[in-house]
Amino acid sequence: MASKQVLVKMLQAPINPADINTIQGVYGVKPNLPFTLGNEGFGIIEKAGSEVKNLKVGDWVIPGTNAWGTWRSYALEEEKNLIKIPNDLDPAMAATLAVNPCTAFRMLQDFETLSKGDTVLQNAANSAVGQNVIQIARHLGFRTVNILRNREGIEKLKQDLQDLGADYVLTEEEFRASKLFKNGELAQPKLVLNCVSGKAVIELVKAMAENGTLVTYGGMSRQPLIVPTSAFIFKNIRLVGYWMTRWNWQHGSNSTERKDMLAMLCNMAKQGSLVAPKHEFVPLDSFQEALARSCDTTRFHETKFIFKF
């Protein structure tokens, strides 16, 4: 072990949709082989080199770089490529801290200037990002209108999201028939978050305020983004994409912006106002089975696995 390196024992690492896309060869980053998968997770420092200054044995850390390779039992890494986090977080929150909560926070902060009481509209509200959007928006004083695909147990799912702080939860069919934004009960949203794409986006655009922004961060329908031309002409809406990886490239692991964001999210987690989505924990020796289930399901963003090492 080099003098500036630490030995990290991985403790938990989720399967993220980005991991599946990487396996499929359709993700934005195509790593050179051989390559260790795993985009997020956390570990504990077991040994520290003689020149390591900011980390010590027993500290919890998350990767400071994307596609670091968290699906392994141990790793040797320089401390500059790791970020220390509080070691009293809920482990599931620590394992999922680096991607989904950060994605939710950045989308709420970086595209529109929102005031307390403003409404954010989103689909795929039960996804990991969607649940984080609900909780962070509540913390910031924003209201959320949340759209779900209809399914068995929908009423319980609606209640679960409301318990997290969702103001309104509707199925796609209910939203299509809703008059929330038509009768003045809510002001039309300036910020809309899209994880589904396809034709469902048409209903989102209809609800948007003039000069509003639709942020696309996923395409779970595997269909192109479909937006009426009239919305561009008469509403002057803006369509943008968001990729947490790009933001991380632009803001290094030691940047003030990243440190401040993680500090806020960790404080929320400690206070109980930010909780990780429910996961199914699986031992590492069940890796192939969990991965196969993730790849096969059409509802991956609702089936969340964390490996325990």
C-alpha positions as CSV (number, residue, x, y, z in Angstrom):
1,M,0.0,0.0,0.0
2,A,1.4,3.4,-1.0
3,S,1.9,6.1,1.5
4,K,-1.0,8.3,0.2
5,Q,-3.4,5.4,-0.1
6,V,-6.1,3.9,2.1
7,L,-7.5,0.5,2.2
8,V,-11.3,0.6,1.9
9,K,-13.5,-2.3,2.9
10,M,-16.8,-1.9,1.0
11,L,-19.9,-2.3,3.2
12,Q,-22.9,-1.7,1.0
13,A,-23.3,-1.0,-2.8
14,P,-26.6,-0.6,-4.7
15,I,-27.5,-1.6,-8.2
16,N,-28.2,1.7,-9.9
17,P,-30.0,2.0,-13.3
18,A,-26.7,3.5,-14.6
19,D,-25.0,0.2,-13.7
20,I,-27.5,-1.7,-15.8
21,N,-27.1,0.7,-18.7
22,T,-23.3,0.3,-18.5
23,I,-23.6,-3.4,-18.8
24,Q,-25.9,-3.0,-21.8
25,G,-23.4,-0.6,-23.4
26,V,-25.9,2.3,-23.7
27,Y,-24.6,4.5,-20.9
28,G,-22.9,7.8,-21.5
29,V,-19.6,6.4,-20.3
30,K,-18.2,3.2,-21.9
31,P,-15.3,2.1,-19.7
32,N,-12.3,0.2,-21.0
33,L,-12.1,-3.5,-20.0
34,P,-11.4,-5.0,-17.6
35,F,-13.6,-2.9,-15.4
36,T,-15.2,-3.1,-12.0
37,L,-18.9,-2.2,-12.0
38,G,-20.6,-0.2,-9.3
39,N,-21.3,3.6,-9.4
40,E,-22.3,4.2,-5.7
41,G,-21.8,2.7,-2.3
42,F,-19.8,3.3,0.9
43,G,-17.0,1.7,2.7
44,I,-14.9,2.0,5.9
45,I,-11.2,2.8,6.1
46,E,-9.3,-0.2,7.4
47,K,-5.7,1.0,6.9
48,A,-4.2,4.4,6.1
49,G,-0.8,5.2,4.6
50,S,1.8,7.3,6.4
51,E,1.1,10.4,4.3
52,V,-2.7,10.3,4.5
53,K,-3.9,13.5,6.2
54,N,-7.7,13.7,6.2
55,L,-8.8,10.1,6.6
56,K,-8.3,7.6,9.4
57,V,-9.2,4.1,10.3
58,G,-12.9,3.8,11.0
59,D,-14.0,6.6,8.7
60,W,-16.8,6.0,6.3
61,V,-16.2,7.1,2.7
62,I,-17.9,7.3,-0.7
63,P,-16.2,7.5,-4.1
64,G,-15.3,11.0,-5.2
65,T,-15.3,9.9,-8.9
66,N,-17.9,8.3,-11.0
67,A,-17.8,4.6,-12.1
68,W,-15.3,4.0,-9.3
69,G,-16.2,0.3,-9.0
70,T,-18.1,-0.2,-5.8
71,W,-19.0,-3.9,-6.5
72,R,-15.9,-5.2,-4.8
73,S,-15.0,-6.2,-1.3
74,Y,-11.8,-4.1,-0.9
75,A,-10.1,-1.2,-2.8
76,L,-6.9,0.7,-2.5
77,E,-7.3,4.3,-3.3
78,E,-5.7,7.7,-2.8
79,E,-7.5,9.8,-0.3
80,K,-8.0,12.7,-2.8
81,N,-10.4,10.4,-4.7
82,L,-12.6,9.7,-1.7
83,I,-15.1,11.8,0.3
84,K,-15.6,11.3,4.0
85,I,-19.2,11.1,5.3
86,P,-20.6,10.9,8.8
87,N,-20.4,7.3,10.1
88,D,-23.7,7.6,12.0
89,L,-25.9,7.8,8.9
90,D,-28.4,5.1,8.1
91,P,-26.3,2.6,6.1
92,A,-28.8,2.5,3.2
93,M,-28.7,6.3,3.1
94,A,-24.9,6.3,3.1
95,A,-24.9,3.7,0.2
96,T,-27.2,5.7,-2.0
97,L,-26.0,9.2,-1.0
98,A,-23.8,10.1,-4.0
99,V,-26.2,9.8,-6.9
100,N,-30.0,10.0,-6.3
101,P,-30.3,12.6,-3.6
102,C,-27.6,14.8,-5.3
103,T,-29.5,14.4,-8.6
104,A,-32.7,15.5,-7.0
105,F,-31.1,18.5,-5.2
106,R,-29.3,19.8,-8.3
107,M,-32.4,19.6,-10.4
108,L,-34.4,21.6,-7.8
109,Q,-31.6,24.2,-7.5
110,D,-30.0,24.7,-10.9
111,F,-32.7,25.3,-13.5
112,E,-35.3,27.5,-12.1
113,T,-35.4,30.1,-9.3
114,L,-38.1,28.8,-7.1
115,S,-39.7,30.4,-4.1
116,K,-41.4,28.8,-1.1
117,G,-44.8,27.6,-2.1
118,D,-43.9,27.0,-5.7
119,T,-44.9,23.7,-7.2
120,V,-42.7,21.1,-8.8
121,L,-44.2,18.5,-11.1
122,Q,-42.6,15.2,-11.7
123,N,-43.3,11.7,-13.1
124,A,-41.8,8.4,-11.9
125,A,-42.4,9.7,-8.4
126,N,-41.7,6.4,-6.8
127,S,-38.2,6.1,-8.3
128,A,-35.3,6.7,-6.0
129,V,-34.7,10.2,-7.4
130,G,-38.5,10.9,-7.3
131,Q,-38.6,10.0,-3.6
132,N,-35.7,12.3,-2.9
133,V,-37.3,15.1,-4.9
134,I,-40.3,14.9,-2.6
135,Q,-38.3,15.1,0.6
136,I,-35.8,17.8,-0.5
137,A,-38.6,19.9,-2.0
138,R,-40.5,19.7,1.2
139,H,-37.4,20.7,3.1
140,L,-36.9,23.7,0.8
141,G,-40.6,24.7,1.1
142,F,-41.7,23.7,-2.4
143,R,-44.9,21.7,-3.1
144,T,-44.8,18.6,-5.3
145,V,-47.3,17.1,-7.7
146,N,-46.3,13.5,-8.3
147,I,-47.3,11.1,-11.1
148,L,-47.2,7.3,-10.9
149,R,-48.0,4.5,-13.3
150,N,-51.2,2.7,-12.1
151,R,-50.5,-0.7,-10.6
152,E,-51.6,-3.1,-7.9
153,G,-51.4,-1.6,-4.5
154,I,-51.5,1.9,-5.8
155,E,-53.3,3.4,-2.8
156,K,-50.7,2.2,-0.4
157,L,-48.0,3.5,-2.7
158,K,-49.7,6.9,-2.8
159,Q,-49.9,7.0,1.0
160,D,-46.2,6.0,1.3
161,L,-45.3,9.0,-0.9
162,Q,-47.6,11.3,1.0
163,D,-45.9,10.2,4.2
164,L,-42.6,11.3,2.7
165,G,-44.1,14.8,2.1
166,A,-45.8,14.6,-1.3
167,D,-48.6,17.2,-1.6
168,Y,-50.4,15.5,-4.5
169,V,-50.0,11.9,-5.9
170,L,-51.9,10.9,-9.0
171,T,-51.8,8.1,-11.5
172,E,-51.2,9.0,-15.1
173,E,-54.9,8.6,-15.8
174,E,-55.9,10.8,-12.9
175,F,-53.4,13.5,-13.8
176,R,-54.8,13.5,-17.4
177,A,-58.3,14.2,-16.0
178,S,-57.2,16.5,-13.3
179,K,-58.0,20.2,-13.1
180,L,-55.4,21.0,-10.5
181,F,-53.7,23.6,-12.8
182,K,-56.8,24.5,-14.8
183,N,-59.0,25.7,-11.9
184,G,-56.4,27.8,-10.3
185,E,-55.9,25.5,-7.3
186,L,-52.2,25.5,-8.1
187,A,-50.1,27.8,-10.1
188,Q,-48.7,26.1,-13.2
189,P,-45.2,24.7,-12.4
190,K,-42.1,26.4,-13.7
191,L,-40.1,23.3,-13.1
192,V,-41.0,19.8,-14.4
193,L,-38.9,16.7,-13.9
194,N,-39.1,13.9,-16.4
195,C,-37.7,10.3,-15.9
196,V,-40.1,8.5,-18.2
197,S,-40.2,10.3,-21.6
198,G,-42.4,9.0,-24.5
199,K,-45.9,10.3,-25.0
200,A,-46.5,10.8,-21.3
201,V,-44.5,14.1,-21.5
202,I,-47.3,15.7,-23.5
203,E,-49.4,15.9,-20.4
204,L,-46.5,17.4,-18.4
205,V,-46.0,20.1,-21.0
206,K,-49.7,21.0,-21.1
207,A,-49.5,21.7,-17.3
208,M,-46.3,23.8,-17.5
209,A,-46.1,27.6,-17.0
210,E,-44.9,29.8,-19.8
211,N,-41.1,30.1,-20.0
212,G,-40.9,27.0,-17.7
213,T,-38.2,24.3,-17.8
214,L,-38.6,20.6,-18.3
215,V,-35.6,18.7,-17.1
216,T,-35.2,15.1,-18.4
217,Y,-32.9,12.8,-16.4
218,G,-34.2,9.4,-17.5
219,G,-36.1,7.5,-20.2
220,M,-37.7,4.6,-18.5
221,S,-40.3,4.2,-21.3
222,R,-37.4,3.7,-23.7
223,Q,-39.3,6.0,-26.1
224,P,-38.2,9.3,-27.6
225,L,-39.2,12.6,-25.9
226,I,-42.4,13.7,-27.5
227,V,-43.3,17.4,-27.1
228,P,-46.0,19.4,-29.0
229,T,-44.5,22.1,-31.3
230,S,-47.1,24.5,-30.0
231,A,-45.6,24.4,-26.5
232,F,-42.3,25.9,-27.9
233,I,-44.1,28.5,-29.9
234,F,-46.9,29.7,-27.5
235,K,-45.4,28.8,-24.1
236,N,-41.7,29.3,-24.9
237,I,-40.8,26.3,-22.8
238,R,-37.2,25.1,-22.4
239,L,-36.1,21.5,-22.6
240,V,-32.9,20.5,-20.9
241,G,-31.2,17.3,-19.8
242,Y,-29.4,16.5,-16.5
243,W,-26.7,14.0,-15.8
244,M,-25.1,13.8,-12.4
245,T,-21.9,12.5,-13.8
246,R,-21.3,15.6,-15.9
247,W,-22.0,17.8,-12.9
248,N,-19.4,15.8,-10.9
249,W,-16.9,16.2,-13.7
250,Q,-17.4,19.9,-13.6
251,H,-17.2,20.1,-9.8
252,G,-14.5,18.0,-8.3
253,S,-14.8,15.9,-5.2
254,N,-13.3,18.7,-3.1
255,S,-15.3,21.6,-4.5
256,T,-17.2,23.8,-2.2
257,E,-20.4,23.2,-4.1
258,R,-20.1,19.5,-3.6
259,K,-19.1,19.6,0.0
260,D,-22.0,22.0,0.8
261,M,-24.5,19.8,-1.0
262,L,-23.4,16.6,0.8
263,A,-23.3,18.4,4.1
264,M,-26.9,19.6,3.7
265,L,-28.1,16.1,2.6
266,C,-26.3,14.4,5.5
267,N,-27.9,16.8,8.0
268,M,-31.3,16.1,6.5
269,A,-30.7,12.4,6.9
270,K,-29.5,12.8,10.5
271,Q,-32.7,14.8,11.3
272,G,-34.9,12.1,9.7
273,S,-36.2,14.4,6.9
274,L,-34.3,12.5,4.2
275,V,-34.6,8.7,4.2
276,A,-33.4,6.2,1.6
277,P,-36.0,4.4,-0.5
278,K,-36.8,0.9,0.6
279,H,-34.3,-1.6,-0.7
280,E,-34.0,-5.4,-0.8
281,F,-30.7,-6.3,0.7
282,V,-28.9,-9.2,-0.8
283,P,-25.5,-10.9,0.0
284,L,-22.7,-10.6,-2.4
285,D,-23.0,-14.3,-3.2
286,S,-26.5,-13.6,-4.6
287,F,-25.0,-11.1,-7.0
288,Q,-25.9,-12.8,-10.2
289,E,-29.5,-13.5,-9.2
290,A,-30.1,-9.8,-8.1
291,L,-28.4,-8.5,-11.3
292,A,-30.5,-10.8,-13.5
293,R,-33.7,-9.6,-11.8
294,S,-32.7,-6.0,-12.3
295,C,-31.9,-6.5,-16.0
296,D,-35.1,-8.4,-16.7
297,T,-37.6,-6.2,-14.9
298,T,-39.4,-3.5,-16.8
299,R,-39.9,-1.6,-13.5
300,F,-36.3,-1.4,-12.5
301,H,-36.5,2.0,-10.9
302,E,-39.1,0.5,-8.5
303,T,-36.9,-2.5,-7.6
304,K,-34.0,-1.4,-5.5
305,F,-31.2,-3.8,-4.4
306,I,-28.2,-3.2,-2.2
307,F,-25.4,-5.6,-1.9
308,K,-24.1,-6.2,1.7
309,F,-20.4,-7.2,1.8
